[in-house]
Amino acid sequence: MVITDIKVRKLFSDGPMKAIVSVTFDGQLALHDIKVISVRDKNFIVMPSRKNPDGTYRDIAHPINADFRAEMEEMVLAAYEEELAKAEAEGAYADAEPSYENV
């Protein structure tokens, strides 16, 4: 499976959540609401999830193996860094709804 598109949907300047991202696979399947989180100056991704009745969260979709997860995280974080740099240069960091096409 090949990642064919990454769109950074929204950037956030406050709090640990820094972006919401959508990823397209093979030009045929989109996965929305991947979050870029920053904790202790380290960025990582969190897969889309839903809250269970007991208050815990469960991923709706996720990579099956560590290699693909690492590849996806690397590409999503690269797209996030690029969009963040563009938004900061334009002075529109918190309000930006950029996209990163043709990865």
ROSE-4610 file (N, C-alpha, C; in Angstrom, 1 decimal, always signed):
// ROSE-4610
residu = [M/M/M/V/V/V/I/I/I/T/T/T/D/D/D/I/I/I/K/K/K/V/V/V/R/R/R/K/K/K/L/L/L/F/F/F/S/S/S/D/D/D/G/G/G/P/P/P/M/M/M/K/K/K/A/A/A/I/I/I/V/V/V/S/S/S/V/V/V/T/T/T/F/F/F/D/D/D/G/G/G/Q/Q/Q/L/L/L/A/A/A/L/L/L/H/H/H/D/D/D/I/I/I/K/K/K/V/V/V/I/I/I/S/S/S/V/V/V/R/R/R/D/D/D/K/K/K/N/N/N/F/F/F/I/I/I/V/V/V/M/M/M/P/P/P/S/S/S/R/R/R/K/K/K/N/N/N/P/P/P/D/D/D/G/G/G/T/T/T/Y/Y/Y/R/R/R/D/D/D/I/I/I/A/A/A/H/H/H/P/P/P/I/I/I/N/N/N/A/A/A/D/D/D/F/F/F/R/R/R/A/A/A/E/E/E/M/M/M/E/E/E/E/E/E/M/M/M/V/V/V/L/L/L/A/A/A/A/A/A/Y/Y/Y/E/E/E/E/E/E/E/E/E/L/L/L/A/A/A/K/K/K/A/A/A/E/E/E/A/A/A/E/E/E/G/G/G/A/A/A/Y/Y/Y/A/A/A/D/D/D/A/A/A/E/E/E/P/P/P/S/S/S/Y/Y/Y/E/E/E/N/N/N/V/V/V]
num = [1/1/1/2/2/2/3/3/3/4/4/4/5/5/5/6/6/6/7/7/7/8/8/8/9/9/9/10/10/10/11/11/11/12/12/12/13/13/13/14/14/14/15/15/15/16/16/16/17/17/17/18/18/18/19/19/19/20/20/20/21/21/21/22/22/22/23/23/23/24/24/24/25/25/25/26/26/26/27/27/27/28/28/28/29/29/29/30/30/30/31/31/31/32/32/32/33/33/33/34/34/34/35/35/35/36/36/36/37/37/37/38/38/38/39/39/39/40/40/40/41/41/41/42/42/42/43/43/43/44/44/44/45/45/45/46/46/46/47/47/47/48/48/48/49/49/49/50/50/50/51/51/51/52/52/52/53/53/53/54/54/54/55/55/55/56/56/56/57/57/57/58/58/58/59/59/59/60/60/60/61/61/61/62/62/62/63/63/63/64/64/64/65/65/65/66/66/66/67/67/67/68/68/68/69/69/69/70/70/70/71/71/71/72/72/72/73/73/73/74/74/74/75/75/75/76/76/76/77/77/77/78/78/78/79/79/79/80/80/80/81/81/81/82/82/82/83/83/83/84/84/84/85/85/85/86/86/86/87/87/87/88/88/88/89/89/89/90/90/90/91/91/91/92/92/92/93/93/93/94/94/94/95/95/95/96/96/96/97/97/97/98/98/98/99/99/99/100/100/100/101/101/101/102/102/102/103/103/103]
x = [+0.9/+0.0/+0.9/+0.6/+1.4/+0.6/+1.2/+0.6/+0.7/-0.4/-0.4/-0.7/-1.3/-1.6/-1.7/-1.2/-1.4/-1.9/-2.9/-3.5/-3.5/-2.8/-2.9/-4.1/-5.2/-6.5/-6.5/-5.9/-5.9/-4.7/-4.1/-3.0/-3.5/-2.9/-3.2/-1.9/-2.0/-0.8/-0.8/-2.0/-2.0/-2.3/-1.8/-2.0/-1.2/-1.3/-0.4/-0.8/-2.1/-2.5/-2.1/-1.3/-0.7/-1.3/-2.0/-2.6/-3.5/-4.5/-5.3/-5.0/-4.8/-4.3/-5.2/-5.3/-5.9/-4.8/-4.9/-3.9/-4.7/-4.3/-4.9/-3.9/-4.5/-3.7/-4.1/-3.0/-3.2/-4.3/-4.4/-5.4/-6.8/-7.1/-8.4/-9.1/-8.3/-8.8/-8.3/-9.2/-8.7/-9.0/-8.0/-8.1/-8.0/-9.1/-9.2/-9.0/-8.7/-8.6/-7.4/-6.3/-5.0/-4.5/-4.1/-3.7/-2.2/-1.6/-0.2/-0.2/+0.5/+0.6/+2.1/+2.3/+3.6/+3.6/+4.5/+4.7/+6.2/+6.7/+8.1/+9.0/+8.5/+9.3/+9.4/+8.6/+8.6/+7.2/+7.2/+6.0/+5.8/+4.5/+4.1/+2.7/+2.2/+0.8/+0.0/-1.3/-2.3/-3.4/-3.7/-4.7/-6.1/-7.1/-8.5/-9.0/-9.8/-10.3/-11.7/-12.4/-13.7/-13.7/-14.5/-14.6/-15.6/-15.2/-16.0/-16.9/-18.0/-18.9/-18.2/-17.1/-16.3/-15.3/-15.3/-14.4/-13.0/-12.7/-11.5/-11.6/-10.5/-10.6/-10.0/-10.6/-10.2/-10.0/-8.8/-8.5/-9.6/-10.0/-10.9/-10.2/-9.0/-8.1/-6.7/-5.8/-4.4/-3.5/-2.2/-1.3/-1.2/-1.0/-0.9/+0.6/+1.6/+3.0/+3.8/+4.8/+5.6/+6.3/+6.7/+7.4/+6.5/+5.3/+4.4/+4.0/+3.8/+3.5/+4.6/+5.8/+7.0/+7.1/+6.8/+6.8/+5.7/+4.5/+3.4/+3.7/+4.2/+4.5/+5.5/+6.5/+7.6/+7.0/+6.2/+5.6/+4.6/+3.8/+2.8/+3.5/+4.6/+5.3/+6.1/+6.6/+7.2/+6.2/+5.0/+4.0/+3.6/+3.5/+3.1/+4.2/+5.5/+6.6/+6.6/+6.3/+6.3/+5.1/+4.0/+2.8/+3.0/+3.5/+3.8/+4.7/+5.8/+6.7/+6.0/+5.2/+4.4/+3.5/+2.8/+1.8/+2.5/+3.6/+4.4/+4.9/+5.4/+5.9/+4.8/+3.5/+2.4/+1.7/+2.2/+1.6/+0.2/-0.2/-1.6/-1.6/-0.7/-0.5/-1.7/-2.5/-3.6/-4.8/-4.9/-6.1/-5.9/-4.8/-4.4/-5.2/-5.6/-6.2/-5.5/-4.2/-3.4/-3.6/-2.9/-2.9/-1.5/-1.2/+0.1/-0.2/+0.0/-0.5/+0.7/+0.4/+1.3/+2.6/+2.5/+3.6/+4.4]
y = [-1.2/+0.0/+1.2/+2.2/+3.4/+4.6/+5.5/+6.7/+7.7/+8.1/+8.9/+10.3/+10.7/+12.1/+12.3/+13.4/+13.8/+15.3/+15.5/+16.8/+17.2/+18.3/+18.8/+19.7/+19.3/+19.9/+21.2/+21.1/+22.3/+22.2/+23.4/+23.6/+24.3/+23.9/+24.5/+25.0/+26.2/+26.8/+26.6/+26.3/+26.1/+24.6/+24.1/+22.8/+21.8/+20.5/+19.4/+19.0/+19.2/+18.8/+19.9/+19.5/+20.5/+20.5/+19.4/+19.4/+18.2/+18.3/+17.2/+17.0/+15.7/+15.3/+14.2/+14.2/+13.1/+12.5/+11.2/+10.4/+9.6/+9.6/+8.8/+7.7/+6.5/+5.3/+4.8/+4.6/+4.1/+4.9/+6.2/+7.0/+6.6/+5.6/+5.0/+5.0/+5.2/+5.1/+6.2/+7.0/+8.1/+7.8/+8.2/+8.0/+9.4/+9.9/+11.2/+11.2/+12.4/+12.7/+12.1/+11.9/+11.6/+12.8/+12.7/+13.9/+13.9/+15.1/+15.3/+15.9/+15.2/+15.6/+15.9/+16.9/+17.3/+17.2/+16.4/+16.3/+16.3/+17.1/+17.2/+17.4/+18.3/+18.7/+17.5/+16.5/+15.4/+15.3/+15.2/+15.1/+13.6/+13.2/+11.8/+11.9/+10.8/+10.8/+9.9/+10.2/+9.4/+9.1/+7.9/+7.4/+7.8/+7.9/+8.3/+7.3/+7.8/+6.9/+7.3/+6.5/+6.8/+6.5/+7.2/+6.9/+5.8/+4.9/+3.7/+4.2/+3.4/+3.8/+3.8/+3.1/+3.1/+4.2/+5.1/+6.3/+6.0/+4.8/+4.5/+4.9/+4.9/+5.2/+4.0/+3.8/+2.6/+3.2/+2.8/+3.2/+2.7/+3.5/+3.1/+2.4/+2.9/+2.3/+2.5/+1.6/+1.7/+0.8/+1.2/+0.3/-1.0/-2.1/-3.4/-3.7/-3.1/-3.4/-2.2/-2.3/-1.2/-0.5/-1.2/-0.6/+0.3/-0.1/+0.8/+2.0/+1.8/+2.9/+3.9/+3.4/+4.4/+5.1/+4.4/+5.1/+6.2/+5.8/+6.8/+7.9/+7.7/+8.8/+9.7/+9.2/+10.0/+10.9/+10.4/+11.2/+12.2/+11.8/+12.8/+13.9/+13.6/+14.6/+15.5/+15.0/+15.8/+16.8/+16.3/+17.2/+18.3/+17.9/+18.8/+19.9/+19.5/+20.5/+21.5/+21.0/+21.8/+22.8/+22.3/+23.2/+24.2/+23.8/+24.7/+25.8/+25.5/+26.5/+27.5/+27.0/+27.8/+28.8/+28.2/+29.0/+30.1/+29.7/+30.7/+31.8/+31.5/+32.5/+33.4/+32.9/+33.7/+34.4/+34.1/+34.7/+34.2/+33.0/+32.5/+31.2/+31.0/+29.7/+29.1/+29.7/+29.1/+28.9/+29.7/+29.7/+29.0/+28.4/+27.8/+26.5/+26.3/+25.0/+24.6/+24.2/+24.0/+22.5/+22.2/+20.9/+20.5/+19.2/+18.8/+17.7/+17.9/+17.0/+16.3/+15.1/+14.3/+14.0/+13.3/+12.9/+11.9]
z = [+0.0/+0.0/+0.0/-0.9/-1.0/-0.6/+0.1/+0.5/-0.7/-1.3/-2.5/-2.2/-1.0/-0.7/+0.8/+1.2/+2.6/+2.6/+3.3/+3.5/+4.9/+5.3/+6.6/+6.6/+7.3/+7.3/+8.2/+9.3/+10.3/+11.1/+11.4/+12.3/+13.6/+14.7/+16.0/+16.6/+17.2/+17.8/+19.4/+20.0/+21.4/+21.7/+22.9/+23.3/+22.7/+23.1/+22.5/+21.1/+20.7/+19.4/+18.4/+17.4/+16.5/+15.1/+14.7/+13.4/+13.3/+12.3/+11.9/+10.5/+10.1/+8.8/+8.2/+6.9/+6.1/+5.2/+5.1/+4.3/+3.3/+2.0/+1.0/+0.6/+0.5/+0.1/-1.3/-2.1/-3.5/-4.3/-3.9/-4.6/-4.5/-3.5/-3.5/-2.1/-1.0/+0.3/+1.1/+1.8/+2.6/+4.1/+4.9/+6.3/+6.9/+7.6/+8.1/+9.6/+10.1/+11.6/+12.2/+11.5/+12.1/+12.8/+14.1/+14.8/+15.0/+14.8/+15.1/+16.6/+17.4/+18.9/+19.2/+20.0/+20.5/+22.0/+22.5/+23.9/+24.2/+25.1/+25.5/+24.2/+23.3/+22.1/+21.2/+21.3/+20.3/+19.7/+18.3/+17.6/+17.2/+17.3/+16.9/+16.4/+15.7/+15.2/+16.1/+16.1/+16.8/+15.8/+15.7/+14.7/+15.2/+14.2/+14.6/+15.6/+16.5/+17.6/+18.0/+18.7/+19.3/+20.8/+21.5/+22.9/+23.2/+24.0/+24.4/+25.6/+25.9/+27.0/+28.3/+28.5/+29.7/+29.9/+28.8/+28.9/+28.2/+27.8/+27.2/+25.7/+24.9/+23.5/+22.8/+21.6/+20.7/+19.3/+18.7/+17.3/+16.4/+15.4/+14.4/+13.3/+13.0/+12.0/+12.4/+12.1/+12.5/+11.6/+11.5/+10.8/+11.5/+10.8/+11.3/+11.8/+11.1/+11.6/+11.8/+12.6/+13.0/+11.8/+10.8/+9.7/+8.9/+8.7/+8.0/+8.8/+10.1/+11.0/+11.0/+11.1/+11.0/+9.7/+8.6/+7.3/+7.2/+7.7/+7.7/+8.6/+9.8/+10.7/+10.2/+9.5/+8.9/+7.9/+7.0/+5.9/+6.4/+7.4/+8.0/+8.7/+9.5/+10.2/+9.2/+8.1/+7.1/+6.5/+6.2/+5.6/+6.6/+7.9/+8.9/+9.0/+9.1/+9.2/+8.0/+6.8/+5.6/+5.7/+6.1/+6.2/+7.3/+8.4/+9.5/+9.1/+8.4/+7.9/+6.9/+6.0/+5.1/+5.9/+6.8/+7.6/+8.4/+9.0/+9.8/+8.9/+7.7/+6.8/+6.3/+6.2/+5.8/+7.0/+8.2/+9.4/+9.7/+9.2/+9.4/+10.1/+11.1/+11.7/+12.3/+13.2/+13.8/+12.9/+11.9/+11.1/+9.7/+9.5/+8.2/+8.0/+6.8/+6.4/+5.1/+5.2/+4.1/+3.6/+2.5/+2.0/+1.4/+1.5/+1.0/+0.0/-1.3/-2.3/-3.0/-3.5/-4.3/-3.6/-2.5/-1.7/-2.5]
